[in-house]
Each structure stands twice: as structure tokens, then as C-alpha cells.
């Protein structure tokens, strides 16, 4: 009976630690057995100029966050070219919360650096380049985890979800930027 209770305690503790990691409430950053893996690149052609695409990406951070995004994005501190923002992403039966700095170089670059989240290291960027009257939007980065093979496995799980979230972001960015680009010039700033 005692072994059964001990096994239950271990499993319960492991499940609790998993939930804390996923939600971003526990970040293990010990630097032991650190390994990194590339993120991306993901490349998307958008039929809108880089300035318009940049404005679509930056607006919820540098301006007022739209009501429709408030369940996904919470800006904690806002400057002219950098913010500290919490991102909330559904993952299975939980909401993963990451805290990131987001830096802006108009109109070519948006950089994200993880402050708190499910892994100890994550740096990524959106690069915007003019191409054929539109924009080539490229996402790439690096994710790092500790604890050798177990950490690499965890990093693969996180990277898979992270990539899916970025792909979904790309869809929204492209749709809105192309909508704005199609508007008459006097209505684009609305």
C-alpha cells in the first residue's frame, strides 16, 4: 500500500509539474544539458507592402489591443519600440502563458525574446522584405531546453505547438494586411 501511495504521489507531482510548465508558471533554467534547436523558417508571401504588414503586426502591441485579441495578448509595459507582453495560447486543456519582450524596427523586423514560459530560451523574429509589390514575411528563431535528451523531447513538443501558433498568426496577418492594401488610400489608416 505504501508503494502505491508513493507512486501516486510521484505521478501526481509529475502531472502538476507538467501543468505548471505548460502554463508558463514554472520555467526550469539551470543551464545543465542545454541544447538548442532551430525554429522555422516559415515564409509567407503577402500581397501588401511591408509598411502595411508591419503595421498589422505592431498595432496590437504598440497601440490599443483590440478587444478580439485580449484573450490572446496582454501588454504589460509599452514603449515606443519595445513592449513586454503576455501571450495566452490554448494547449490541450490548459492555457499556456508566455511573457516576452517584443522589439520593433519599422518596417523590416519584429523580434521576440522569451522572459518566462515553458522553455528556458526562445528567441524568434519576423523579417519583412519587399518582394514583387508585396512582402515576404519570414519567421525564424531558436529554442533551447535543459536536461539533455528529456529536454530535447520537451523542446520538440513546445516547438510543434509554437510553429502551429505562428502559422495561425501568419494567416491573420496576411488576411488583414491584404484587406488594408485593397482599401482606397484615404481609408487605409482607419
C-alpha positions in Angstrom: 0.0 0.0 0.0 2.8 2.3 0.9 4.5 1.9 -2.6 1.2 2.5 -4.3 0.8 5.8 -2.3 4.4 6.8 -3.2 3.8 6.0 -6.9 0.6 8.1 -6.8 2.5 11.0 -5.2 5.2 10.8 -7.8 2.7 10.7 -10.7 0.6 13.5 -9.2 3.8 15.6 -8.7 4.8 14.9 -12.3 1.4 15.9 -13.6 1.4 19.0 -11.5 4.9 20.0 -12.8 3.7 19.4 -16.4 0.7 21.7 -15.9 3.0 24.4 -14.4 5.4 24.1 -17.3 2.7 24.3 -20.0 1.1 27.3 -18.4 4.4 29.1 -18.1 4.2 29.2 -14.3 7.4 27.1 -13.9 10.5 27.7 -16.1 13.4 25.4 -15.4 16.5 27.4 -16.5 19.5 25.7 -14.9 21.8 25.6 -17.9 22.6 21.9 -17.4 22.5 19.7 -20.6 21.4 22.7 -22.7 20.5 22.0 -26.3 19.0 24.3 -28.9 17.0 23.7 -32.0 16.1 26.0 -34.8 12.5 27.3 -35.3 11.4 27.7 -38.8 11.9 29.2 -41.1 8.3 29.8 -42.2 7.9 32.0 -45.2 4.7 33.7 -46.4 4.1 35.9 -49.4 1.6 38.7 -48.6 0.0 40.9 -51.2 0.6 44.1 -49.3 3.6 46.5 -48.8 6.0 45.9 -45.9 4.8 49.0 -44.1 1.2 47.7 -44.1 2.2 44.2 -42.9 4.4 45.8 -40.2 1.5 48.0 -39.0 -0.8 44.9 -38.7 1.8 43.1 -36.6 2.8 46.0 -34.4 -0.7 47.6 -33.9 -1.9 45.4 -31.0 1.4 45.8 -29.2 2.2 49.5 -29.8 -1.3 50.8 -29.9 -4.5 49.7 -28.2 -5.0 46.0 -28.1 -8.3 45.2 -30.0 -11.0 43.5 -27.9 -10.9 40.4 -30.2 -7.2 39.8 -29.2 -7.5 40.5 -25.5 -7.9 36.8 -24.6 -4.6 36.1 -26.6 -2.5 39.2 -25.8 -1.9 41.3 -22.8 0.6 44.2 -23.0 2.2 44.7 -19.5 4.5 47.6 -20.4 4.6 49.6 -23.6 7.4 51.8 -25.0 7.9 53.4 -28.5 9.8 50.5 -30.0 9.5 47.7 -27.3 6.8 46.1 -25.2 6.6 43.4 -22.5 3.6 41.2 -23.4 1.9 38.1 -22.2 0.7 35.7 -24.9 -2.1 33.2 -24.0 -2.3 30.1 -26.2 -4.7 27.2 -25.8 -2.8 23.9 -25.4 -5.0 20.8 -24.9 -7.0 21.5 -21.7 -4.8 24.4 -20.5 -3.8 27.9 -21.5 -0.1 28.4 -22.0 1.1 31.8 -21.0 4.4 33.2 -22.1 5.9 36.5 -21.2 8.0 38.1 -24.0 9.8 41.2 -24.9 8.8 42.4 -28.4 11.1 44.8 -30.2 10.2 46.7 -33.4 12.3 48.1 -36.2 9.9 49.7 -38.7 9.2 48.3 -41.3 11.6 45.3 -41.5 11.8 43.5 -38.2 9.9 42.3 -35.1 11.9 40.4 -32.6 10.6 38.3 -29.7 12.6 37.1 -26.7 11.1 34.8 -24.1 11.2 36.1 -20.5 9.0 33.4 -18.9 7.5 30.3 -20.5 7.6 26.6 -21.0 11.3 26.6 -22.0 14.3 28.5 -20.7 15.4 30.0 -24.0 13.5 31.2 -27.0 14.3 34.0 -29.5 12.4 34.5 -32.7 11.8 37.2 -35.3 9.5 38.2 -38.1 11.5 39.7 -41.0 9.7 41.7 -43.7 11.2 42.2 -47.1 9.7 43.8 -50.2 9.1 41.4 -53.0 7.1 41.7 -56.2 4.9 44.6 -55.0 4.2 42.8 -51.8 6.0 41.4 -48.8 7.9 38.2 -47.9 7.3 37.6 -44.2 9.8 35.2 -42.7 9.7 33.7 -39.2 12.7 32.0 -37.7 14.3 31.5 -34.3 15.9 29.3 -31.8 14.5 27.3 -28.9 16.7 26.0 -26.0 16.0 23.5 -23.3 18.0 21.9 -20.4 18.4 18.3 -19.3 19.8 16.5 -22.3 17.5 14.0 -24.1 14.5 14.7 -21.9 14.9 18.4 -22.6 15.2 17.9 -26.3 12.0 15.8 -26.3 10.2 18.6 -24.4 11.6 21.2 -26.8 10.2 19.3 -29.7 6.8 19.3 -28.1 6.9 23.0 -27.5 8.4 23.8 -31.0 5.5 21.9 -32.6 2.9 24.0 -30.8 4.8 27.2 -31.3 5.0 26.6 -35.0 1.3 26.0 -35.2 0.6 29.2 -33.3 2.9 31.2 -35.7 1.2 29.6 -38.7 -2.2 30.8 -37.3 -0.7 34.2 -36.8 0.5 34.4 -40.3 -3.0 33.6 -41.6 -4.5 36.5 -39.6 -1.6 38.9 -40.5 -1.9 38.1 -44.3 -5.7 38.4 -44.3 -5.7 41.8 -42.5 -2.7 43.3 -44.4 -4.2 42.3 -47.8 -7.6 43.7 -46.7 -5.9 47.0 -45.8 -3.9 47.1 -49.0 -7.0 46.7 -51.1 -8.7 49.7 -49.4 -8.6 53.1 -51.1 -5.6 55.2 -50.0 -7.7 57.6 -47.8 -9.2 54.7 -45.8 -6.0 52.6 -45.1 -5.2 54.4 -41.8 -8.7 53.7 -40.3 
